[in-house]
Amino acid sequence: MAKVLIIAGDFVEDYELMVPFQALQAMGHEVIAVCPGKKPGETIKTAIHDFEGDQTYTEKPGHLFALNGDFAAVKTAEFDALLIPGGRAPEYLRLNAEVIELVRHFDASKKPIAAICHGAQLLAAADVIRNKRVSAYPACAPEVRLAGGEYCDISVTDAITDGKLVTAPAWPAHPAWLKQFNALLN
């Protein structure tokens, strides 16, 4: 089975972190969740984003998620794949040069990368989506296009695979997104 790295931070989308973290483990994969500046056992705050008929999503407090890995100790060669959840974390994680290099390593090594929702912000900042078909939360469409990607406006329950990249618009796509990602892991 695969060893999957999840990069997250405070106010990551709760479902987009917890569901893949648990589901991939249930499938037999080893999953390590890290955050820059935090150690194993430390927590990050999550946020729950919901679609309730407003012009954009609503945000509610999630829970504290305990990390099980140390970002500073990550050796990318030891991992088979990368998963990037959405929420607000990608907007500031993309400012961290080490995070950008980590994303670039997985892309250059042709290892599977799964990103959902605002996770596309990290992909765009790392310049790894040029000429790729990418789905994301619709508010990220301009960033995808500016980074040379083809933004795919798909159903909120669908996902898209382009080579080793699997992307989806938001957590309602978990069944399709995780199924496509798991196919690349096996």
C-alpha positions in Angstrom: 0.0 0.0 0.0 1.0 3.6 -0.4 2.5 6.1 2.1 0.5 9.4 1.6 1.6 12.8 2.9 -1.1 15.4 3.8 -0.1 19.0 4.1 -2.5 21.0 6.2 -2.7 24.1 8.4 -5.0 26.0 10.7 -8.5 26.4 9.3 -8.1 23.6 6.8 -11.5 22.4 5.7 -12.5 19.8 8.4 -14.1 17.2 6.0 -11.4 17.6 3.4 -8.8 16.7 6.0 -10.5 14.2 8.3 -12.4 12.1 5.7 -9.4 11.4 3.4 -7.1 10.9 6.5 -9.4 8.2 7.8 -10.6 6.7 4.5 -7.2 6.2 3.1 -6.1 4.5 6.3 -9.2 2.2 6.1 -8.1 1.3 2.6 -4.7 0.2 4.1 -2.6 3.2 3.2 -0.2 4.8 5.7 -1.2 8.5 6.0 0.9 11.2 7.6 -0.6 14.6 8.3 1.9 17.5 8.8 1.8 21.3 9.3 4.7 23.7 9.0 5.9 24.8 12.5 4.1 22.0 14.3 5.1 18.6 15.8 3.4 15.3 16.0 0.6 15.4 18.6 0.1 19.1 18.2 -3.2 20.2 16.8 -4.5 22.5 14.1 -7.9 24.1 14.1 -10.3 23.1 11.3 -13.3 24.9 9.8 -16.4 23.4 8.4 -17.6 25.0 5.1 -21.1 24.4 4.0 -23.3 25.3 1.1 -26.5 26.7 2.4 -27.8 28.8 -0.5 -25.7 31.9 0.1 -23.5 33.6 -2.5 -20.6 31.7 -1.1 -20.0 29.0 1.5 -20.5 29.5 5.2 -17.8 28.8 7.8 -18.2 27.2 11.2 -15.7 26.1 13.7 -14.6 22.5 13.2 -12.5 20.6 15.7 -8.9 20.2 16.7 -7.1 17.7 14.5 -4.0 16.0 16.0 -1.1 15.8 13.6 0.8 12.6 13.3 3.9 13.8 11.5 6.6 16.4 11.7 6.8 18.8 8.7 10.5 19.6 9.4 11.4 15.9 9.3 9.5 15.1 6.0 11.7 13.3 3.5 9.6 13.4 0.3 11.4 10.4 -1.2 9.8 8.3 1.6 6.3 9.1 0.4 4.3 7.8 -2.6 1.7 10.5 -2.9 0.6 13.9 -1.7 -2.9 15.1 -0.7 -3.8 18.8 -0.3 -7.1 19.6 1.4 -8.8 22.9 1.0 -10.2 25.5 3.4 -8.3 28.6 4.3 -5.0 26.9 5.0 -3.8 26.9 1.3 -4.0 30.6 1.0 -1.2 31.1 3.6 0.6 27.8 3.1 1.4 28.9 -0.4 3.6 31.6 1.0 5.9 29.1 2.6 8.8 28.3 0.3 9.3 24.8 1.8 5.7 23.9 1.1 6.1 25.0 -2.5 9.2 23.0 -2.9 7.5 19.9 -1.4 4.6 20.2 -3.9 7.1 20.7 -6.8 9.0 17.6 -5.7 5.9 15.4 -5.9 5.1 16.8 -9.3 8.6 16.4 -10.7 8.8 12.9 -9.3 5.5 12.1 -11.1 3.9 10.9 -7.9 0.1 11.2 -7.5 -1.2 14.4 -6.1 -4.8 14.9 -4.9 -6.1 18.4 -4.3 -9.6 19.5 -3.4 -11.3 22.9 -3.2 -8.8 25.7 -2.3 -6.0 23.2 -2.5 -5.6 24.4 -6.1 -4.1 27.6 -4.6 -1.0 25.6 -3.6 -0.8 23.9 -7.0 -1.0 27.3 -8.8 1.6 28.8 -6.5 3.9 25.9 -7.1 3.4 26.2 -10.9 2.6 22.6 -11.4 -0.7 22.8 -13.2 0.4 24.4 -16.5 -1.5 22.6 -19.4 -3.4 20.4 -16.8 -7.1 20.0 -16.4 -8.0 21.1 -12.9 -11.1 21.3 -10.8 -11.3 23.5 -7.7 -13.7 25.6 -5.8 -15.1 28.0 -8.4 -13.5 31.0 -6.6 -10.1 29.5 -7.5 -10.8 29.4 -11.2 -8.9 32.6 -12.0 -5.8 31.3 -10.2 -5.9 28.0 -12.1 -6.2 29.9 -15.4 -3.4 32.4 -14.4 -1.1 29.4 -13.6 -1.7 28.0 -17.1 -4.2 25.3 -16.1 -7.5 24.5 -17.7 -10.2 25.1 -15.1 -12.9 22.4 -15.3 -16.3 23.5 -14.0 -17.6 20.1 -13.0 -20.4 19.0 -10.7 -19.6 19.4 -7.0 -19.9 15.7 -6.7 -17.4 14.9 -9.4 -13.6 14.8 -9.7 -11.2 14.9 -12.6 -7.9 13.0 -13.1 -5.2 14.4 -15.5 -2.2 12.2 -15.4 -1.1 11.9 -11.8 -3.2 14.8 -10.6 -6.7 14.3 -9.1 -8.7 17.4 -8.3 -12.3 18.1 -7.1 -14.4 21.2 -6.4 -15.3 20.5 -2.7 -16.0 17.8 -0.1 -19.2 16.6 -1.7 -16.9 15.0 -4.3 -15.2 12.8 -1.8 -16.5 9.5 -3.2 -15.3 10.3 -6.8 -12.1 12.1 -5.7 -10.9 9.4 -3.3 -11.8 6.6 -5.7 -9.8 8.2 -8.5 -6.8 9.0 -6.1 -6.9 5.4 -4.7 -6.7 4.0 -8.3 -3.5 6.0 -8.8 -2.1 4.6 -5.5 -2.7 1.0 -6.4 
